[in-house]
Amino acid sequence: MGLLLNLDRHEWFVALTFGVLMDADHLFATPRYVSDNGLAAILRPTWDDGSGFQWRSLFHDPIAFGVVAPLAIGWRFLIPLLFWGTHIGMDYLQVWTIDHSALVEAVVFALACSGIVFIEYRRWKVTMPEGSLREFLLHVSASLRSRVSARRFSSH
């Protein structure tokens, strides 16, 4: 969504805060869950161990709209609301499809990756109108190799 909306770096910060960072609460619950249920329990479709322990913060509940909406208005853009709402929607999709969550998550991931490739290809195509998909993929591959090798040399 961030690529589609062509966000600047400040907007990306807000989008990642409300769309991704809100899952940081899981980092606090995971050690207790693993110590009570074992490391292999993380691979179960649901992390509900019947303990009644709260696994999600208030931001994972629609009631948080009362906090997020004023922030979105205060920042004069709807990015917090849009990315938080998408996160909440994906959480509910996971709950509704818990019996098939691995398949649903794989489909959502594949669609997201396809969307990223599509958006970046369209942007590249503006600068290279005669370029093909193969040339785009070669460009991406060369760019990634260049970045990886630059990091290797800068870390030594």
C-alpha positions as MATLAB code, in Angstrom:
seq = 'MGLLLNLDRHEWFVALTFGVLMDADHLFATPRYVSDNGLAAILRPTWDDGSGFQWRSLFHDPIAFGVVAPLAIGWRFLIPLLFWGTHIGMDYLQVWTIDHSALVEAVVFALACSGIVFIEYRRWKVTMPEGSLREFLLHVSASLRSRVSARRFSSH';
ca = [
       0.000    0.000    0.000;
       2.865    2.352    0.756;
       4.281    1.911   -2.742;
       0.859    2.382   -4.267;
       0.335    5.599   -2.310;
       3.888    6.776   -3.096;
       4.590    7.713    0.526;
       7.479    9.947    1.563;
       9.788    8.868    4.394;
       7.729   10.581    7.116;
       4.555    8.929    5.875;
       6.369    5.582    5.707;
       7.297    5.998    9.381;
       3.664    6.579   10.328;
       2.470    3.727    8.088;
       4.960    1.260    9.572;
       4.165    2.400   13.110;
       0.429    1.830   12.736;
       0.591   -1.101   10.313;
       3.505   -3.159   11.629;
       4.986   -1.874   14.889;
       1.721   -2.433   16.696;
       2.666   -6.137   16.605;
       5.563   -5.453   18.970;
       3.212   -6.495   21.780;
       3.704  -10.090   20.627;
       7.386   -9.829   21.577;
       6.348   -9.391   25.210;
       3.951  -12.351   25.198;
       6.133  -14.825   23.283;
       8.692  -15.655   26.024;
       5.944  -16.586   28.492;
       4.094  -18.615   25.866;
       7.244  -20.525   24.889;
       8.204  -21.201   28.509;
       4.678  -22.496   29.273;
       4.098  -24.463   26.051;
       7.487  -25.147   24.435;
       9.086  -23.757   21.312;
       7.226  -26.131   18.977;
       3.906  -24.594   20.101;
       4.686  -21.484   18.038;
       3.912  -23.524   14.916;
       0.338  -24.210   16.029;
      -2.379  -22.369   14.062;
      -3.515  -20.558   17.200;
      -1.548  -19.408   20.193;
      -4.508  -19.719   22.539;
      -3.239  -21.840   25.414;
      -6.332  -21.362   27.564;
      -4.397  -19.340   30.145;
      -6.450  -16.203   29.625;
      -3.183  -14.314   29.142;
      -3.687  -11.268   26.910;
      -1.711  -11.766   23.696;
      -2.725   -8.543   21.997;
      -2.729   -4.947   23.060;
      -5.763   -2.695   22.828;
      -4.562   -1.567   19.389;
      -5.600   -4.964   18.007;
      -9.226   -4.268   18.827;
     -11.662   -2.048   16.893;
     -12.113    0.033   20.063;
      -8.690    1.539   19.299;
     -10.413    3.515   16.538;
     -11.100    6.038   19.286;
      -7.350    6.567   19.655;
      -6.220    6.171   16.044;
      -8.865    8.403   14.428;
      -7.926   11.548   16.426;
      -4.255   10.900   15.632;
      -5.101   10.635   11.934;
      -7.015   13.921   12.100;
      -4.244   15.546   14.138;
      -1.628   14.545   11.569;
      -3.925   15.766    8.793;
      -3.713   12.559    6.816;
      -5.438    9.230    7.018;
      -2.307    7.075    6.874;
      -2.525    5.960   10.537;
      -6.173    4.998   10.088;
      -5.609    3.294    6.738;
      -2.665    1.153    7.842;
      -4.109    0.368   11.282;
      -7.429   -0.593    9.668;
      -5.661   -2.856    7.187;
      -3.768   -4.524   10.038;
      -7.003   -5.061   11.976;
      -8.664   -6.446    8.835;
      -5.811   -8.908    8.314;
      -6.011   -9.966   11.979;
      -9.719  -10.686   11.603;
      -9.118  -12.517    8.308;
      -6.634  -14.721   10.146;
      -9.125  -15.442   12.939;
     -11.943  -16.226   10.483;
      -9.727  -18.569    8.459;
      -7.723  -20.096   11.337;
      -8.282  -23.640   10.057;
      -6.654  -22.664    6.769;
      -4.411  -19.852    8.011;
      -1.216  -21.161    6.403;
      -2.882  -21.230    2.976;
      -4.560  -17.842    3.442;
      -1.319  -16.247    4.659;
       0.547  -17.754    1.696;
      -2.035  -16.329   -0.732;
      -1.933  -12.871    0.915;
       1.883  -12.949    0.847;
       1.935  -13.998   -2.827;
      -0.544  -11.244   -3.720;
       1.495   -8.650   -1.814;
       4.733   -9.724   -3.524;
       3.007   -9.711   -6.912;
       1.659   -6.229   -6.208;
       5.113   -4.940   -5.287;
       6.633   -6.385   -8.472;
       3.764   -4.962  -10.562;
       4.066   -1.451   -9.081;
       7.857   -1.382   -9.401;
       7.692   -2.752  -12.951;
       5.202   -0.039  -13.954;
       7.470    2.636  -12.463;
      10.520    1.191  -14.226;
       8.580    0.975  -17.480;
       8.060    4.763  -17.407;
      11.839    5.253  -17.554;
      12.425    2.342  -19.969;
       9.359    2.237  -22.273;
      10.963   -0.279  -24.637;
      12.105   -2.541  -21.783;
      10.698   -6.022  -21.232;
       9.800   -7.845  -18.027;
      12.973   -9.919  -18.456;
      15.089   -6.750  -18.624;
      13.332   -5.423  -15.533;
      14.096   -8.618  -13.609;
      17.735   -8.451  -14.755;
      17.847   -4.820  -13.564;
      16.430   -5.804  -10.157;
      18.859   -8.720   -9.881;
      21.863   -6.512  -10.720;
      20.668   -3.867   -8.274;
      20.338   -6.420   -5.466;
      23.771   -7.905   -6.188;
      25.260   -4.419   -6.153;
      23.663   -3.600   -2.792;
      24.726   -6.900   -1.232;
      28.329   -6.540   -2.401;
      28.425   -2.907   -1.218;
      27.318   -4.037    2.245;
      29.922   -6.793    2.363;
      32.732   -4.351    1.660;
      31.421   -1.664    4.033;
      31.155   -4.096    6.970;
      34.829   -5.127    6.789;
];
